[in-house]
Amino acid sequence: MLRDIRRWGPPVLLISPSLVLVGVFVYGLIAVNTYTSMTDMHTAAQTTGRAPVQFVGLANYWELLGSDSFQHSLKNLGLYTVVFLGGALLFGFMWAWLLDRPVRYEGVFRSIYLFPMAVSFIASGVVWRWLLNANTGDNATGLNRLFQMVGLSFLQNGWWNNVNVGITAIAIPAIWQLSGYIMALFLAGFRGIPEELREAARVDGASEFQLYRMVVFPQLTPILLSAVIVIGHMSLKVFDLIMSISKPANYQTKVPAIDMFLFKSQYDYANSAAVGAILLVIVAVLIVPYLVHVAREGRR
Amino acid sequence: MYTSRKYAGVIAGVLAAGLALTACSGDDGSSSTESPTGTTSDSMDGATEVEVFTWWTSGGEKAGLDGLVSVLAEKYPDVEFINGAVAGGAGSAAKDLLQSRLQANDPPDTFQAHAGAELDDYIAAGQVEDISDLYTEFGLTDAFPADLLDLLTVDGAIYSVPANIHRANVVWANPTVLDAAGLDPAATYASMDDWFAALDAVEASGQTALSVATTWTQVHLLETVLISDLGADAYVGLWDGTTDWTGSDVTGALEDFETLMGYTNTDRDGLDWPDALQMVVDGTAGFNVMGDWAAGELDAQSLTEGTDYVYFPVPGTAGVFDFLADSFTMPVGAPHPEGAKAWLDVVGSLEGQTDFNVAKGSIPARTDADESLFTAYQQSAIADFASDTIVPSLMHGAAAPIAQLNAISDATSKFTTGGSDLATFQTELAAAAG
């Protein structure tokens, strides 16, 4: 008995502060948030307890999910995630592949590709807002002007101002910023593959293409998975980039995180909490299978 | 020996974590206990302080605030001014911070809010005091016009002291651009249809006819179109429920709004109001609809009325003054109520209103100010305010509570970006009215 305490006591004591903190500030607040989302706390008076608050179950969720504007936000989020994820993986992988071969000044290129990641979304958003100016023709500035100068005028467009696909323009700066990070991940993956494997494949007469296709790529799957998780969850949380390029009230670039912010600012805490819970579920759908997968790997 | 050393490490770790925790809670504790005890320091020997929460951090607004502070220093030398101004997002950053401070029972001594329905949320939440008594004490009841007092009164009580008056329904135009389009720069337009002809002419001359910026300026434009097409009475009826949002006259106004949006710049959603106004200044746009804080911006660029810019009421709204006002409140549980009282006295006083408005470019809410101290635009606005029908502004918090305004902004943005047709737009506006 005493020996058990001696064995378990110190470690439990050591992690208990963080257990308590995480319990209160993460899981406790998730519980409070979930409860708030199931009440009718839609007005200022209710938030200060001057008007009664009723438990309404899942009514807020049904109303949100049934409303046109929230469906529009979810659709935007989906579109943004697909483009951001696809773009960042494509560019990141391409650059890593190019740098994997012996290149002169590899360090310089690596730094150049990685640099954008050092800039915050807010700061780069301010510049991209100017680059993605919607004016065309005589008044064009930014990228549209660039298109004119290089004779590609037909490419001019309204960027993020298109109500259906405008959100994908916001993915452009995101791709620009995160591709370098994906490149670093893949490059580490490439470098982690022992040279002997490549030599063995070459001895067996594999062409360079076959070498990548059959030997290198299969070993990069875990890297790909991490990249998808990292970019995916960043993409689902997108808020700052949209706030600095567009404006929260602009319908064409609305995503759930923006809705959550707007609901909160008009004292509609119930709907704000409900949007938060929906976002949490969406992220969980992405992350939980990954965690399960990792846990299984660890046990093996 | 070995084990005790191991334990020593564990205990040290736990202690450190515990210390960190108490350090955090100590912070919280001090700020929450400050509010109740703060009051006792008041009125000891008259010396106190006042934390004034605004979003006036630059330009004419900052200069206006400084004007109020200097009057405060004269009238109440014992009251120390503490600037609680928060910059960013045309007040939205400040409102966000204010919301959390009020929620945490840590209010400033007084905060800036638009007079009118925007205060409804604070009143319903029990976060601002009824200050009707101060109106009597400071003699403000006769100093402000009756129309304004009616709009400020909620269920027989008044919750704020207005510092200034702004007019929202003003068109700013560039005479050079109008000349080039073959228009008379001195012309005013009696109706939207007359104006469309002028807008066509500017568009034909190769410039943007009407510059507009992001969603809120589009709502601002919508509000002036509603006043123009419905008239003052029916427009006010939109907010008290006597005008039907689904009616055919509203449809007509929305059609005009759609036509107007057709004349505007394509990059509007990425701009804010100074950018849209600058298009008129730079001569790349003919007209811009903006509140008269634009006058302050134009003055700051040393432009001359008549040659560099002209202004007139939004077509069809001559004789109507679409008003908004910045006002100051007394929050419930303000740590220094005496300081807040002194501030409200200064804000309502003739000296305070004069100093503030000369610098900010707005006009005094009081009717007894000396007009000769003000610019030509301000003098015309003072004259109009005295004679026109006063209606509350939607976009600037006078007409509708925040939730309805947000719903209207949503619907407007959806409509102007092509996400809905006019019928849907009107249905959504009607739904926003609840």
Contacts between the chains, C-beta under 8 A, distances in Angstrom:
chain1	res1	chain2	res2	distance
A	6	B	3	7.9
A	10	B	6	7.0
A	10	B	7	6.9
A	10	B	10	4.7
A	13	B	10	5.9
A	13	B	14	6.0
A	14	B	10	5.8
A	14	B	13	5.9
A	14	B	14	7.2
A	16	B	14	7.9
A	17	B	14	7.0
A	17	B	17	3.9
A	17	B	18	7.4
A	17	B	21	7.1
A	18	B	17	7.9
A	42	B	403	7.9
A	43	B	121	7.6
A	43	B	124	6.6
A	43	B	403	7.6
A	44	B	120	7.9
A	44	B	121	3.7
A	44	B	122	7.0
A	44	B	124	5.2
A	44	B	125	4.0
A	44	B	127	8.0
A	45	B	124	3.9
A	45	B	125	5.3
A	45	B	126	7.4
A	47	B	103	6.8
A	47	B	125	6.4
A	48	B	103	7.4
A	48	B	125	4.4
A	48	B	126	5.8
A	48	B	127	6.8
A	50	B	124	7.0
A	50	B	125	6.3
A	50	B	126	4.9
A	51	B	124	7.5
A	69	B	410	6.2
A	69	B	414	7.0
A	72	B	419	7.0
A	129	B	270	5.7
A	132	B	270	7.6
A	133	B	267	5.1
A	133	B	270	6.4
A	134	B	266	4.8
A	134	B	267	4.2
A	134	B	269	7.3
A	134	B	270	6.6
A	135	B	265	6.9
A	135	B	266	5.5
A	135	B	267	4.5
A	136	B	266	6.8
A	138	B	206	7.8
A	139	B	208	7.5
A	139	B	265	7.3
A	139	B	267	7.6
A	139	B	284	6.9
A	158	B	266	6.2
A	160	B	269	8.0
A	161	B	266	7.1
A	161	B	267	7.7
A	161	B	269	5.6
A	161	B	270	7.9
A	161	B	417	6.6
A	162	B	417	8.0
A	163	B	414	7.8
A	163	B	417	4.3
A	163	B	418	4.7
A	163	B	419	4.4
A	166	B	417	7.8
A	245	B	270	7.6
A	246	B	269	6.6
A	246	B	270	7.1
A	247	B	214	4.8
A	247	B	215	6.3
A	247	B	269	6.9
A	249	B	214	7.0
A	249	B	215	3.9
A	249	B	216	6.5
A	249	B	406	7.9
A	249	B	409	5.0
A	249	B	410	7.3
A	249	B	413	5.7
A	250	B	214	6.6
A	250	B	215	5.9
A	250	B	269	5.0
A	250	B	413	5.7
A	250	B	417	7.3
A	251	B	215	7.8
A	251	B	410	6.6
A	251	B	413	3.8
A	251	B	414	4.3
A	251	B	417	5.3
A	251	B	419	5.5
A	252	B	269	7.2
A	252	B	413	7.7
A	252	B	417	4.6
A	252	B	419	7.2
A	262	B	406	6.2
A	265	B	92	7.5
A	265	B	95	7.0
A	265	B	96	6.2
A	265	B	99	7.0
A	265	B	402	7.5
A	265	B	406	7.8
A	266	B	402	4.8
A	266	B	403	4.7
A	266	B	406	5.0
A	267	B	99	7.7
A	267	B	121	5.8
A	267	B	125	7.5
A	267	B	402	7.4
A	267	B	403	7.4
A	268	B	403	6.7
